[in-house]
Amino acid sequence: YLEDCRQLTESGLSLVAPYLGDCRQLTESGLGLVAPYLEDCRQLTESGLSLVAPYLEDCRQLTESGLGLVAPYLGDCRQLTESGLGLVAPYLGGLGLVAPYCRQLTESGLGLVAPYLGDCRQLTESGLSLVDLYLGDCRQLTESGLGLVAPYLGDCRQLTESGLGLVAPYLGDCRQLTECGLGLVAPYLWDCRQLTESGLGLVAPYLWDCRQLTESGLSLVAPYLGDCRQLTESGLGLVAPYLGDCRQLTESGLSLVAPYLGDCRQLTESGLGLVAPYLGDCRQLTESGLSRGPLFWGPTKLSGIVLRSSHSMLVVAV
C-alpha cells in the first residue's frame, strides 16, 4: 500500500519506526517487499535514516543478497552524504553500505563505514560486485581513503582473482595513487596465496599511467612476493608490457625485487625474452644492476644470454 505514498517524508517514517524494534526475523525477503517503493522517495535525507537506523541493530541475517535488493533504488539519493552513512553504518553488522551514485563520497564517508568491516570474513566477490560498480566516479579518492579500508582486509583470505576483476577496472583514473597507497594495501596481501597470474592480468593494464611509481613502490610490494613460487613466464608476460615507461627504474629497484625471485626455478629464457624488450630505455641501468644476475640465473636452465646496449655488449655463458 506504499506504492502511491509519494508524499511520505521523515515525519511518516517516525510514526512507523518505533514498531520495527522486534523485527529480528526481517531478512532479504522483507526488504524485497519494501524496496521497490523507495524509488520515488527523492526527498528522503539523513533525517529519515536516523529514524530507522537504530532498529536495524539485530538484522544480523542481512547479507549481500539484501544489499542487492536495495541498491538499485538508491539511484536518486544524491543528497545522501557522509552524515547519512554515519547514521546507518553502526547498525550494519559488518556490511558497509556504500550508497550507489554517491559521487560526493570522500574519505570522510569511508572512515564512517570502515570500522564495521572488521568482521566481514564471509564477504566474497558477490558482495564486492554490489559496491564496486559505483566507484567509477570516485576520482577524489586518494591514499587517505585506502588507509581507512586497508586494515580491515586482513582476513579476506577468500578473496581471489574474481574479486580483483570487479575492482580493477575502476583504478584507471586513480592517477594520484602513489607508493603511499601501495604501502597501505600491500601488508594485507600476505595471505593471498591463491593469487596467480590471472589476478595480475586483471590489475596490470590499469598500471599504465603510474609513471610516478619508483623503487620506493616496489620495495613496498616486493617482500610479499616471497611465496610466489608458481610465478612463471605467463605472469611476467602480463606485467612486462607495462614496464616501458619505467625509465627511472635503476639498480636500486632490481635489488628490491631480485631477492624474492630466488625460488623461481621455473623461469627460463622464455621468461627473460618477455622482459628484455622493455629494458631498452633503461639507460641508467649499468653493470652494477647486471651484477644482480646470479639471483636470476639457474644452474641448468640458461645456456647463453646476450645483453646488448648502446654503450656495451656483455655475453654471459653458463
N, C-alpha and C positions, 0 to 999 in steps of 0.2 A: 504493500500500500504506500510505499515511499516513492513510487515512480513519478507522481505528479507534484511532489513536495519540493518544488524548485525554490521556494521561498524559505526553506528550512535553514536556519542560521545557528550560531552558537547557543542562542537562547533556548532553542528547541532541544539541542543536544543536552543541555544542562538539566532538562527535565527527565531525560531517559537515563543518563549516565549513572546516577546513583544505584540503579537497579541492575547494573551489569556486574556488580561485585562478586556474585556467586556463580557466574557463568564459567566455571572451571572446565566444563566439558566442551567449551567452544573451540572448535577445530577449523580446519580449512573449509569444511563443508558449510559452516555457518558464514564464513567470510564470503564464500562464493554466492550466497544468497543476498548479501547486502552490497557487495562491491559494485555490481552493475548500476546501482542507483546513485553512485557517488560522482558520476560523470559530469553532472551539471552543477555540482556544488562549488562553483568557482569563487564564492565568497568565503569559503572555509579557510580560516587562517590559524595561526598558532593558538589563539584563544580557544578555539574549538578543540584542538588536540589536547590542550591542557585539561579539558573536562573529561575526556575519555581515557587518556593515558594511564592514570593511576589504577584503573580497573583492568589493565592488561597484564598485571604482575603475575598472575597464576596461569597464563596461557602458555604453559611450558610445552604443550604438544604442537605449537605453531612451528612449522618448518618452512623450507624453501618453497614448497608447494603453495603454502598460504601466501607468501610474498608474491608469487607469480599471479595469483588471483587479483591482488590489489593493485599491483604495479601499473597495468595498462590504463587504469582510471585516474592516475595521478598526473596525467599529461598536462593539464591546465593549471596545476597548482604552482604556478611560477612565483607566487608570493611567499612560498614556503622557504624560510631561511634557516640558519643555524639555530635560531631560538626555538623553532618548532622541533627540530631534531633533538635538541637537548631535553625537550619535554617527553619525547617518546622513547629515546634510547635506553634509559634505565630500566624500562619495563619490557624490553625485547628478549630478555633471557639469553643473550649471546648472539642474536641475529641482528646485525646492524642494518636498518632500513635506510638505504641511501635513495632518496626520492628521485625518480626519473625526471629528466629535463631540468634539474636544479642547476642551471648554469651559473648561478651566483654562489654555489657551494665552494668554499675555500677550505684552507687548513683548519680554520676555527671549527667548521662543521665536523670535519673528520675527527677532531680532538674530542668532540662530544660522543661520538659513536665508538671510537677505537677501544676505549677501556672495556667495552662489553663484548669484544671479540675474543677474549681470552679463552672461553670455553667452547669455541666453535670447532671442536675436534672432528665433528661429523660433517663439517662444511666441505662439500666437494665441488666439482666443476659445475654441477647443476645449479648450486647457489650462486656461484660467480657469474654464470651466464645471465642471471637476473639483474646483476648490478653493473657488469662491465659495459653493457650496451649503452649506458648513459654517461660514460666517461669521455665520450668523444670531444666535447667542447670544453673540458676542464683544462684549458691551456694555462691557467694561472696556478696549477698545482705544481709545487716545487718540492725540493728535498724536505722542507719542513713538514709537508703533508705525509710523505713517505715515512718520516721519522715517527709519526704518530701511529701508523698502522703496523710498521715492520715488527715491533716487539711482540705482537700478538700472532705472528705467523710461525712461531717456533714449533708448534705441534701439528702443523698441517702436513703430516707425513703422507697423507693420501693424495696430495696434490701432484698430478702428473702433467705430461705434455698437453693433455686436453685442456687443462686449466690455463696453462700459459697461452695456448692458442686463442683463448677467449679474451685475454687481456692485451696480448701483444699488439694487435692492430691499432690500439689507441695510444701507443707510445710514439707514434710517428711525429707528432708535433711537440714532444717534450724536449725541445732543443735546449732548454735551460737546465736539463738534468745533467749534472756533472759527477765527478768522483764522489762528492759528498753523498749523493743519492745512492750510489752503488754501495758505499760503506754502510748505509743503513739497512740495506736488504741482504747483502752478502752473508752476514753471520747466520742468517736464518735459513740458508740453503744447505746447511751441513748435512741434514738427514735426507735430502732429496736424492737418494741413491738410485731411484728409479728413473731419474732424468737422463735421457740418452740423446743421441744425435737428433732425433725427431724434435725434441724440445729446443735444441739450439737452432734448428732450422726455422722455428716459429718466431724466435726473437731476433735472430741475426739480421734479417732485412730491414729492421727498424733502427739499426745502429748506424745507418748510412751517414746521417748528419752529425754524429757525435765526434766531430773533429777536435773537440777540446779534450777528448779522452787521452790521457797520457799515462806514463808509467805509474803514477800515483793510483790511478783507477785499477790498473792491472794488479797492483800489489794488494788491493782490497779483495779481489776475486780469486787470485791465484791460490792462496792457501786452501781453498775449498775444492780444489781440483785433485787433491791427493788420491782419492779413491776411484778416479775416472779411468780405471784400467781397461775398460771396454771401449774407450775412445779410439777410433781407428781413422783411416783416411776419409771415410764418409763424413765424419764430424768436422775434420779440417776443411773439407770441401765446402761446407756450409758457411764457415767463418771466413775463410781466406779471401773471397772476393771483396770483403768489406775492409780489408787492411790497406787498400790502395792509397788512401789519404793520410795514413798514419806516418807522415813524414817526420814527425817529432819523435818517433819511436827509436830509441838508441839502445846501447848495450844494457843500460840500466833496466829497461823493460824486459829484455830477454833473460836477464839474470833472475828476474822475479818469477817468470813462468818456467824456466828450464828445470829447476829442481823437482817440479811436480810431474815432469814428463819422463822421469827415470824408469817407471814401470811400463811405459808404453812400448813394450817389446814387439807389438804387432805392427808398429809403424815402419813402413818400407819406403822404397823410392817413390812409389805412387803417391804417398802422402806428402813427401817433400816436393814432388812435382806440382802439387796443388798450391803450395805456399810460395814457391820460388818466384813465379811471375809477378807477384805483388810486392817483391822486395826491391824492384828496380829503382824506386825513388828514395830508398832509404840511404841516402848518400852520407849520412852521418854514421852509418854502420861501418866500423873499422875492424881491424884484425882482433881487437880485444873482444868484440862481440862474437866473431867466428870461433874464438878460442873456447867458447861455451860448448862447442861441438861435442866433446866427449859425453855430455849428458844426453845427447840425442842418438849418437851412432851406436847401433847394436853390433856385437862382435861377429855376427854371421850374416845379418840381413843385407848390409850395404856392400856392394862390390866396387863402386867407384862413383865419385861425385865431382863435378867440375863447377866451380863457382866463379863467375865472371863479373867484372865491374869495369867502369870506365878508367879506373886507376890501376888495377892489378888483376892477376889471374892466379888462382890458388887451386891446386889439384890435390885432393885428399884420396888416398888409396888405402883400403883396409882389406 
